[in-house]
Amino acid sequence: METKHSSSDSGSSMFLTGTILLANLDYSGLADYAFKAIIGGVIWMAFRVTGDYISERFKKK
């Protein structure tokens, strides 16, 4: 008896693995991390813009 493997077996396996991983995801922790990352990015951008402004100001003198 011959068995034929279809190409959807690997796709089905990836879908199942992704579903299991997403089911175990801590959404409140992820939202907290995203909030902290955004705040950190804003602070970094403010320092970067301030540093560029000060640098350009000293170059003109």
C-alpha positions in Angstrom: 0.0 0.0 0.0 1.4 3.4 -1.1 0.9 6.5 1.0 0.9 9.9 -0.7 2.0 12.9 1.3 0.5 16.2 0.3 2.3 19.5 0.6 -0.3 20.8 3.0 1.1 18.7 5.9 3.9 21.1 6.6 1.6 24.1 6.3 -0.9 22.4 8.6 1.9 21.7 11.1 3.1 25.4 11.0 -0.4 26.6 11.5 -0.9 24.3 14.5 2.5 25.4 16.0 1.6 29.1 15.5 -1.8 28.6 17.1 -0.3 26.9 20.2 2.3 29.7 20.5 -0.3 32.4 20.2 -2.6 30.7 22.7 0.2 30.7 25.3 1.0 34.4 24.7 0.6 36.8 27.6 -1.2 39.7 26.0 -1.1 42.0 29.1 2.7 41.5 29.3 3.0 42.1 25.6 1.0 45.3 25.8 3.1 46.5 28.8 6.3 45.8 26.9 5.0 47.7 23.8 4.0 50.7 25.9 7.4 50.8 27.6 9.2 50.4 24.2 7.2 53.3 22.7 8.0 55.5 25.7 11.6 54.5 25.5 11.7 55.3 21.8 10.1 58.8 22.4 12.8 59.5 25.1 15.6 58.3 22.8 14.2 60.5 19.9 14.0 63.5 22.2 17.7 63.1 23.2 18.7 62.5 19.6 17.0 65.6 18.3 18.3 67.7 21.2 21.8 66.4 20.6 21.6 67.2 16.9 20.3 70.7 17.6 23.1 71.4 20.1 25.7 69.9 17.7 24.6 72.1 14.8 24.5 75.2 17.1 28.1 74.6 18.1 29.2 74.1 14.5 27.8 77.5 13.5 29.9 79.3 16.1 
